[in-house]
C-alpha cells in the first residue's frame, strides 16, 4: 500500500514509518524538519511540510491508500491547543480532494472515565489527568468530533500511557467500547495495530481502545 503519515518523526509516527517499510509498503512521511527523521529507505519519501499549512502537503497525498495522523505535542501546558483539530481538518479536506477513504488518528483513552476502572483510577483520570491536560484533551475532543463527522472510513485509536517498549504484537483492543485494565501500551504496538487493521472493516468508523 501507499501510506501517508503526518507527525512521522514522533514516537508513534516513527514506528509506523519503520514497520510499514519493513512490511513492504511505500511510505510518505510528513515532517516539519526532515533532519529529525533518521530513517532511510528506497520506499520512503520524506516531505517537508506542516499539517497547519495544507499547501505544503496536499500534492503528496495523490495516490495514497491510507492516511495516518500521529500528531503529538511534547508539552501542552496551559495554552490553547489547536494542532489536533486543525491538523486533522486539513488532512481530511485534502483526502477528500484525492478521494482517499482510509484514515487513522491517535487520541487518548483518558478523554472519558473508564467505567470499568477501580475507584482510584477513576479519580486519577477525572481529577488529575483531565485537569492537567485540559487544553490538549479539549482539542482531541474537537478532533474526534470532526473525524466522526467525516465521510471517510476512520478509526480513532485511544491508547493509555505510551511507552517506548518493543513491538510484541500481543495486546488487547476494544472496538466501540472500553477496555478493562487499559493502563499502558508501547508506541510500537500502536503502530502494529494500525498496520494490521488498514483493511479491517470492523474498525471502520469506530473508536478503539488498545492496551496490554
PyMOL commands that set and color helices and strands:
alter all, ss='L'
color gray80, all
select helices_A, chain A and resi 11-22+34-36+54-56+58-61+83-97+109-111+119-132+134-148+187-195+201-203
alter helices_A, ss='H'
color red, helices_A
select strands_A, chain A and resi 2-6+26-31+44-48+66-69+102-106+153-159+161-163+172-175+184-186+206-211
alter strands_A, ss='S'
color yellow, strands_A
deselect
rebuild
show_as cartoon
